[in-house]
Amino acid sequence: MTFPGFDPADLAFLSGLAVHNDRDWFTANRAVYDDRLKPALGALIADASTACARRGLPLGGDPNKSQFRIHRDVRFSKNKQPYKTHLSAVLTRDGLKMSPGMAYIHIEPEGGSRVTADTFDYDSIDPLDPSTHPAARLAAPEPEAPAAAIPDIEDAHGRGAYVSAGFFLYDRKNSEKVRRAIAADPDDWLAVEAHLAARGLRLAPGMAVKRMPKGHDDHAGTALEPSLKRLQWYARRPLTGAEVSSPALPELLADFVGDMKPLLDFGWRALYGAP
């Protein structure tokens, strides 16, 4: 199946689910999800993977395995709504959903409901929804971490579709590896930031801590300080309704990944020694 674009009439299913988030409504209307939305998302993954490969970009996915399921894990949640109100998928280097260095695709009608409850099902994790991260339940945040949700992440939900790419790291040892790489080669890192800025992209707050991390005090007050305070490094691009419904969306996603490649290469070098 070649990606045809998401039909706005099919996406209305997600808007309806935001209003009627219960099993009876989902069961009565799920044919739209099973027969239309899920296959379209699979085709998007396949075509975006092909478009990335043509550009020499090492991100791709499986039409089925790279999708996040629509069912929420409510075992450890106060919010018992059983379904997400968006579609989501990832493109990674190795096909694993949480592999460091990825593109995250989020398809949601504007005004969709927000996800706010924590979960503990790895298949239900969405990289840009901190409430679904295992760390939300398994470990307390660092003392210097702000208690409130990072607005840039929270605002990604309920405001429509977008694509993000970068490093949504959950292991703080990996975050420290990236920090050390930034500190070790400031010129290289600042070149990455300049590259993104030239393309109208900015790094999200990235679960930033309030104080300079241990061992990086020498960079307080420098141009590196904001990046060294982050725990994650990624940028996000909104997708318009016209883009989501266009068959050209896979090419647009690949173009975005291409814009993000310097950041991806920097992170992969920091984590693995080579891009």
Phi, psi and omega in degrees: 000125173275140183298122183265356193092146177282126179287125178307327178295326177287321179294340176299338175303318181292322176295319177296322180293329177295330180272322184242067185274075179212162186292326181297313181293317181299315181297320182289336186241005191290346178301327178296319179291311184292318189263342185237301188289313182296315176297323179295320178295320176298319178293324177297316178300313182297314183288324177293323177298316178296318179296322177295317181299321179298332180268002182073025181263127190274041177241140178195180181200168176265134183306331180257310187290337183271358175275143169273139182288157183278342180285135175270148172270113186255010185300323184246026186240140172285332177275113184263013175298129190279349188229147167285160179244030176214164170257146180207153181201167178228153168243126182227175180284327187243004178087352179277139188297324185253024179295134180298133182086092187213167166248132181247128182250127184232115181248115184207132174296147177301138180089003178297156184289153180272152174263126185232351185262147181278155181223174182218030178250115186300331179285347180259003181289133169247125186305326183261011175246095186299338180290344179264000182283142179300330180297338180295336181243331188274335185212147176284152178291162175301147183305326183275357181287140178295144183285326183280159177295145177293120186305322184296327177283312183299321183289350178289340183258136180087006183234017175108194187272155176197168171231139178232156176210148179142214187241108178259074191276139180246344176266116185294339174295321177292320177301319180293328176298318179293317177303315181296324178294321178297314181293328183285332182221072183302321183296319179297316181294316180295331174293323175298312180299319179295321178300314180296315181299323180296339179256015177073022182250144177228149178288137175290163179305329172066042179056043187298144175270163185278323184250158178301133179298152180303134179091356182238018183300331182298342183260006177298134180083359179263177179294343181276344188306310182302321182287326180287339179277348181283155169254346179221152182227108181200165175228157185231143176236121176295152175244131180281165176300322179295322179291320181294326183269004183264141173296347180277000183303319179303320179293322178297317179297318179295323176298318179296316177300321177299319177297328184271357187301319178302322177292316179299315180297319180299313180295320179294323176296320180296322185274324190237353180090351180204146179290000000 
